[in-house]
Amino acid sequence: MVLKIIDATEAKVGTNIICDGDPCTVKKVDISKTGKHGHAKARIEAVGIISGNKKVFVVPGHERLEVPMVDKRKGQVLSIGDKVSVMDLENFETLDVACPDDIKAELEENSNVEYWDIEGTKIIKRKL
């Protein structure tokens, strides 16, 4: 479910957008005005929220970009395996969540974490 749609010229640093079906965070935006009858172009550098891949693309300024719904929640770690088992601290729901290796090294059972639900995909972002 897309939260809203913005123009490419409205994208600012830190804005989340969907690029090629992958949710990304904008790291740099360059907007160029062309000649007398031309249209503005936006050069956007973004990094994938889940994958961490860098994407650079140029689009017309009036191009519509989707902004994904990012739900930031807190949870408690129950067990650590291939995926981390987390209990949500609001509704006590238990779920298996993906976790980057550098964060997984810091985790221990019964510690609190912040996880993001991005368009139905859940990932642990940091230890609290």
RAMO-V661257 format. One record per pair of residues at least 12 apart in sequence whose ideal C-beta (glycine too) atoms are under 10 Angstrom apart, sorted by the first residue. I is the first residue (numbers start at 1). GAP is how many residues later the second one is. If there is no record, write none. Layout:
I,GAP
I,GAP
This chain:
1,67
1,68
1,118
1,119
2,16
2,64
2,65
2,66
2,67
2,117
3,13
3,63
3,64
3,65
3,66
3,67
3,116
4,61
4,62
4,63
4,64
4,65
5,12
5,13
5,59
5,60
5,61
5,62
6,57
6,58
6,59
6,60
6,61
7,33
7,35
7,52
7,53
7,54
7,55
7,56
7,57
7,58
8,21
8,23
8,32
8,33
8,34
8,35
8,36
8,49
8,50
8,51
8,52
8,53
8,54
8,55
8,56
8,57
9,20
9,22
9,31
9,32
9,33
9,50
9,51
9,52
9,53
9,54
9,56
10,19
10,32
10,51
10,54
10,55
10,57
11,15
11,18
11,20
11,31
11,33
11,35
11,48
11,52
11,54
11,56
12,14
12,17
13,12
13,13
13,14
13,15
13,16
13,32
14,12
14,13
15,14
15,29
15,31
15,50
15,52
16,30
16,33
16,49
16,50
16,51
16,52
16,53
16,54
16,100
16,102
17,27
17,29
17,38
17,48
17,49
17,50
17,51
18,28
18,47
18,48
18,49
18,50
18,100
18,101
19,25
19,27
19,28
19,29
19,34
19,36
19,37
19,38
19,40
19,46
19,47
20,28
20,33
20,35
20,37
21,45
21,98
22,24
22,26
22,27
22,28
22,29
22,31
22,33
22,46
22,96
23,23
23,25
23,26
23,27
23,28
23,43
23,44
23,45
23,46
23,47
23,93
23,95
23,96
23,98
24,20
24,21
24,22
24,23
24,24
24,25
24,26
24,27
24,28
24,29
24,30
24,31
24,41
24,44
25,21
25,22
25,23
25,24
25,45
26,18
26,19
26,20
26,21
26,39
27,17
27,18
27,19
27,20
27,27
27,28
27,29
28,15
28,16
28,17
28,18
28,19
28,28
29,13
29,14
29,15
29,16
29,17
30,12
30,13
30,14
30,15
30,28
31,12
31,13
31,30
32,26
32,29
33,28
34,27
38,22
39,21
39,22
39,23
39,24
40,20
40,21
40,22
41,17
41,18
41,19
41,20
41,22
42,15
42,16
42,17
42,18
42,19
42,20
42,21
42,23
43,13
43,14
43,15
43,16
44,12
44,13
44,14
44,15
44,19
44,21
45,12
46,19
49,19
49,21
49,67
49,69
49,70
49,72
49,74
49,76
50,48
50,50
50,66
50,68
50,69
50,71
50,72
50,73
51,72
52,48
66,53
68,50
68,51
68,52
68,53
69,48
69,49
69,50
69,51
70,46
70,47
70,48
70,49
71,44
71,45
71,46
71,47
71,48
71,49
71,51
72,42
72,43
72,44
72,45
72,46
72,53
73,13
73,15
73,16
73,17
73,18
73,20
73,40
73,41
73,42
73,43
73,44
73,49
74,12
74,14
74,15
74,16
74,38
74,39
74,40
74,41
74,54
75,12
75,13
75,14
75,15
75,17
75,18
75,19
75,20
75,22
75,36
75,37
75,38
75,39
75,40
75,47
75,49
75,53
76,12
76,13
76,16
76,18
76,33
76,34
76,35
76,36
76,37
76,52
77,20
77,22
77,27
77,30
77,31
77,32
77,33
77,34
77,35
77,36
77,47
77,50
78,16
78,17
78,18
78,31
78,32
79,15
79,17
79,30
80,19
80,24
80,27
80,28
80,29
80,31
81,15
81,23
82,14
82,16
82,17
82,22
83,12
83,13
83,14
83,15
83,16
83,21
83,39
83,41
84,12
84,13
84,14
84,15
84,19
84,20
84,23
84,25
84,29
84,31
84,38
84,39
84,40
85,12
85,24
86,13
86,21
86,26
86,27
86,29
86,36
86,38
88,27
88,29
88,34
89,23
89,24
95,20
95,22
95,27
96,26
97,16
97,18
97,19
97,20
97,24
97,25
97,26
97,27
98,17
98,23
98,24
98,25
98,26
99,14
99,16
99,23
99,24
99,25
99,26
100,23
100,24
100,25
100,26
103,20
103,21
103,22
103,23
103,24
104,20
104,23
106,20
106,21
107,17
107,20
108,19
111,16
111,17
112,15
112,16
113,12
113,13
113,14
113,15
114,12
114,13
114,14
